[in-house]
Structures are given as C-alpha cells and as structure tokens.
Amino acid sequence: MVSIRRAAAITASLAVVLAACSNDGGEGSASGAAAGGDCHVGVAWATFQEERYGLRDKPAIEAALEAAGATLTDNDAANSEETQASNVEALLDAGIDVLIMNSVNPQTILPSVQAALDQGIPVIAYDRELENENALFMTHDNVGVGRMIATAVTEAVPTGNYAIIKGQEGETNPEFLRQGMAEVLDPLIESGDITIPEGAEVYTDDWDPDNAQDNMETILTANDNDIQAVLSENDGMAGGAVAALSDQGLDGEVGVGGQDGDIAALNRVALGTQIVSVLKDATVLGTAAGEAAVQLCENPDISQVEGAVASTSTGGLDTYSVLLDPLPITRDNLQDALDLEWLTVDQLCEGVPAGEVDVCP
C-alpha cells in the first residue's frame, strides 16, 4: 500500500508553469494553453455535491498539471449518468490525451471508457473503481476506511443496535467500505454484543444527505429510537443521520462515524455529535492523479505509473491500482486535521464550549 507521505512524493520533475483556470459547468472548461507542453488531460467529474471534490481534489489536479505544463479540460455531470456520457464524448472531441474518470455509475459509463481506450487514450479511474482491466484505479484504501470507521465507533459504543447508512447501490465504494466494517463488526455480531436490526442497513440514492436523513428517520421509527450507533459511509450522509437524531434529541447520545474530513463533520467531531471522520487527503490524491496523468502522456502503460501495484478488481479483473492511506480523526487528534490547513480553528470549534477539547480555546 502507498502511504500518504510516499504518495505526496510521487513527483514528476516537469518544469514549465502554466497559468490555469476552469469552471465546473457541465459543458466542459478549458484550463489555459500549455506553455510548450503537449499533454492534454480531461477530467469527467461525477459531482461536486461532496465538498472535497471542489475544494481539494480538483485544485490539486489542476496544480499538478500546471506544474507540468499540461492542459486541463474538465466538466461536471451533476450526478447524471446521461450527462456524464455526453461529457466524456465532449472531452474526446476536445482531443484529450488522458482521461481521468470520476464515474457517476461505474457500469453505465463503461462504453464511454472503452471509447476512450479505443482511441488510445489512457484512463484513470479516480476514487471510484471501473471494471476495465486497462483503467488505473487511484483512490484511498476504502476497505481500510470502513475498518477505521467501525473501529472508532465500536470502541466508543461496544454494544447495542447499529444502523449502517451506505452509499449508492451498484457502486463499488460502498462494498469496499462495508467489507472493512465487517472485519470489525462480524465478531461482535457473532458474540451478540452488536445487532443490526432488520431494515437498519440501507443504501442511499446518490449519497445524498437528505436521502440519508430520510433513511435514518425510517430506521429510528421502526426501532422506537433504540439505535446506539450509526456507521455512515461518508460525512454528508452522517450529517443527514445526525439531523434525524437531533430531531429525536439523540444527537450526541448515538455514536456516529463517517469519512471524508468535511468541515461540518470535523466540527461535529469537536462538538461530540460524531465520533470519527476518516480523513482522506484529497489533495494528495489529486496531486498523485495529476502527476500520473502526465506520466501516462509520456508512456500509456498503466503498470509503469509510479506507485502502481498489480491488483484485482471487484469483478475479478487483473489490473493496477494506487491506494493511499487514510487517517481517522477523533476528538483525540483534531490537531492533525488543523495541520492540513483545510479549515480554521474557528470553523472546527464553532459552538464547542471553551476548553472542552484541547484545540478549541
């Protein structure tokens, strides 16, 4: 596995600097013209619904490409499968050399991915796996993320009824996360310490916080509020779950875990309404993906990208991946989140009584 520190050192010393800009419109946006560079990278984003993609992933990719003198064109599908297929076609028409694909639906986008490969365009499956042996999968270790969420929550709430709020059905990330959770939960379920009531494990359409709140409300109603912990597969949905808990006066009483390091989630950790947010340094991932794209412009063999290791996809295909290490943030190590300079002390400590946690004055 590639560590965050090592991934940060995945550098291609490429010298020409480019002034870059882009927008998030669904029609696509060109980010400058390469100053002597001939590497044109396209990014097909699934959504900017989660704050990390616009605040950290995209700027990091832009900066890595800018440092290499490469050109960027990107677009946003706004969680629409049809829009993303059109967006990929637009990127191919724009003459890109490498496609970074952050898929809305990893199955329905496969014909578009194959169209790129058929044109000799290397593909990076960014943060969401694609069932294509020729796509380089770049993400954090999501099995490890699931394990970290479950570990932190079970240490705080070792017994009781658990709810699990999963992401979009049909994607592989929810399954990776659930696999990691199972490594921690299964022995506790077998011993009888933890129970997942019938109907308390649900997928959430589009990973949407409002849908997660609806799911959590349904779970609470079905169980007469007898839920002691919630494992959410991302922070946005954790926010929806906490909103449902708050309506019942249970926020801070029920242990909640999530992931992504969203500002609101880190504030909830400081407040005590969320036990853990597993932080995936999206800046490091974006930087690594941008640098990998430049390497693929020079050599389209995904196995030769620095840090790539042979792996097997969920569907059993032999391929290559780059996996980065996540970091669980709890009340005990909030300073680690501040050290990344993603948020200010004021944002982290909003509403937290003075002195309740070390980092909040």
N, C-alpha and C positions, 0 to 999 in steps of 0.2 A: 504494500500500500504506500502511496506517496503522501508524505506528511505535508501540513500546511507550510512549514518552513521550507521544505525542499521544493514544493510547488512554486513558492514565491521566487525561488532561484532558477526556475525553468526559463532561462533567458536566451534570446537570440540577439546577439550584439549587432543590431542593424541600425545604421546611424541617421538616416535622413529624417528630419522632423517635418510634420505636416500640420497645418492649422486645420482643425476639423470641426464640423458641426453637423447635427442631424436633428430630425424631429421624429415623432412617434406615429405619424399618420399611416393609415392602412395602405396608402398608395405607394409608400416607399420614400426614402430620403437619401440623397447622396451626401456624403461627408467629405467635401473638398476634392481636390485632384492630387494624385500622388506626385510629389516633387521628385521625379526621377524614378519612382517605384512603379512596378508593373503588376502588383498583387492587388486584386480587387476582391474584397470579401463581402459576401451578403449574409445578413442575419435575419432569419424569419422568426420573429418573436411570437409566442403564443398569446401573451397578455402582459399588461403592466398592472394587473389587479393587485398582485403582491408587491409591496413597496420595494423589495430588494432588487427587482429587475431594472427598474428605472433609476434607483439611487446608487446601486453598486455594480451589478453585472454589466449593464450597458456602458457606463463610463469607463469601466476597467477594460473592456474590449476595445473601445474607442482609443483609449490611451496607448494600449499595446500596439494597435495598428498604426497610430500616429507616429509612435517612436520608430516604427519600421519603414515609414514612408509608404504605407499601404493605403488603399482607398476602401471606404466603407459605404455600403448601401444597406439600409435596414427598413423593416416595416413591422407593423403590429396587427395581429389577426383579431385582437379583442375577443379571444376565446371562441372564434368561429372557425370551424373546420373548412367551410367553403371559402371563407376569406383567406385563410392561410394557403390553400391550394392555389388561389389566384395570385397571392403574394409571392409564392415560390416561382410561379411562371414569370412574374414580372422581374424577379431577381435574375432568372436565367436569361431573359430577354435583355437585361442590362449588361450582360457579359461578365458576370462574376467568375472568379477563378476557384473560390472555395465557398461552400455553403455551410453556415452554422445554423442548425435547425433546433429550435426550442418548440417542440410539437404541441399542438392543441390535442390531437388524438394520434397516438403513435401507430395506429393501424391504418386509418383512412388516409394518412399523409404518405404512406409508403410508395404509391405510384409517383408522387412528386419527387420523392427522394431518388427513386430509380431513374426518373427522367434526368436528374442532375448527374447521377453516376454514368448514365449512358452517354452523356456529353463530356465525360472525362473530368467532371468536377468533384473533387473530394468532399465528403460530408462529415461534419462533426455533429453528433447527437448531443445537444447541450442540455444538461440537467435532467433530461427525460430520454429514456432508452428508446432506440429504434430497432426493430427486428430486421436488421440488414447487416450481414457479416462485413460489409465494406464501410460501415459508418463507425467512426471512432467515438466511443461513449465517454464524455467528460462530465463528471459530477462529483459530489461528495459521497462518502460511504453511507448510503441511506439505510442499509441494514444496521450499521453502527449507530446511526441517528436514532432509529427505532429502539435499539437496545439502550441507548443513553436516556431517552425519554422515560422508558419503563423503569430503568434502574433508579432514577432520581425520584420518581413518583412512588414506587413501591417501598423505597427506603423511608419515605415520609409517611406513607399510608400502607402499612404492610398487610392489612386485612380489609375485607369489605367487598361491596359491589362496585365493579368497574364498568364504565362506558368507554367505548372506543369510537372516535369520530374519524373516519377515514376519508381520503380524498376521492377524486373522480374515479368511478368504476371503469375498468378497461385500461387504465394506465398502469405502468409497472412500478412507479414510485410508491403507490400505496401498498403494493405487495412487498416491496423491499422493506419498507418501514414496519409493516405488520410482522414480517419474518423476524426482524430484530426484536420487536416487542415480545414475540412468542418465546424467544430464548430466555427471557426473564420471567414472563408470566406463566408459562406452562407448568413449571414445577410448583408454583404457588397455587395454581388452579387444581392440580392433581392432589395437593395436600389439603385442599379445602379452605385455604386461607383467603383466596380471592375467587369471586364468582363474577362471570359476565352474564347478566340476566338475558333471557330471550329478548331479542329485538334491541339490545343495548350496544350492538356493534353494527354500524351503518356506514355506507358510502355517502359522500356529499357531492352533489352535482356542482361541477366547475370549481370545486374547492371554495365555494362561496361562503363568507361568514354568515350572511343572512340565512342561507340554507342550513348551515351548521347550527345556528341558533334554533331554527325550527326543529331540527333533528334532536337537539338536546332537550327542548321543551317536551317533545313527544316521549323521550326516554324517561324524563322526570315524572311525567303524568302517569305513564304505565307502571312506574315503580314506586308511586306515592312518595317521591323525592328521596327514596332510600338508595342513593348513589354516593359513594365515598370518594371516588376518584374518576378522572376523565383523562384518557390519553388521546390527544388530538394530533393529527399528522401534520399540521402546520399552525403557525401563530395566528393567522387570520381566523381560522376556524376555532382556535382556542378562545379568541376574543368573542366569537359568537356563543360559544359554550358558557363563558363567564357571564355574558349578558343574560343568558337564560337562567343561570344560577343566581345572579343578582336579583332577578325578578322574584325569586323564591326566598331571598335573604340568605342564600347559601354561598355567596362569593366569599372566599377566604376560609370557608368551612370544608369545601370539597377540594381535594388536591387535583390540580390541572397541569398537564405537561404539553408542550408544543415545540416547534422548531422554526427557525429562520432568523432569529435575532431581530425581529421587528421592534421599532422603537416603543410602540404601545405595549408589546409583550414584555420587553425588558422593564418597562415601568411597572407592569403587573407583578413581575418577579420582585421588584423592590417593595411594592405595596403588600405582597404576600397573597395575592389572589391567583398567582400562577407559580408553581414550584420551580419549573425549569423551562428555559427556551434554549434548545440546542442551536448554537450559533454556527452557521456555515459561512465562512468568509467568502462571500460572493465576489469581493474584489479580487481575491487570489484566484478564484475560479475563472472569472472573466479575463484576468491577465493571462492565465495559462492558456485559455482558449484562443485569445488573440494571437499569442505567440505561436501556438500550434498551427493556426491557420496560415501564418506566414511561412512556417516550415513546410506545410503542405503545398504552398505555392511553388516552393523550390523542389520538393520531392513528394508526389502524391501518395506514397506508400504510408498508410496509417501506422504500420508497425514500427516505422522509423521515427515517429514523433517522440521527442524526449519525454520520458516518464511513462510511455505506453507499455502496458503489460498484456500478455495473452489472457483472454477471459472467455467466459461462456455466457451468452445472453440468456434471458429468462426463457426464451423459446428454444434454447439448446444450440444456438449458432456459435461457431468458433469465431471470435473477433478480438478486438483490442479495446482497452479502456484506460482512463486515467482517473483514479479515485483519490480525493483529498480527505484529510481528517477533519471532523467537526469538533466543536468544543461546547460542552454543556455549561450554561450559565445559570447559576442559582444565586440565592442571597449571599452565599459564602464567597463568590468570586466575581461580583459585579464590576470590580475594578478592571478585570480583563476585557469586559465589553467597552468600558470607557477608554481603555488604552487603544482601541481600534479607531477612536475618534469618529464613530458613526453617529453618536448622539452626545448631547451636553449633559452635565450634571443636573441642570435644571429640568431637562426632559426626563432623565432617568428618575429623578427624585420628586417629580410633581405629585403632590398630595401625600407624600411619605412624612410622617412625624419626624421632627428633627432628632437625630441620634438613634433612630430605630435600626438603621443599617449603617455600617461604617462609612460608606461613601456618601451618605446624604447628611449634609451639615444641619 
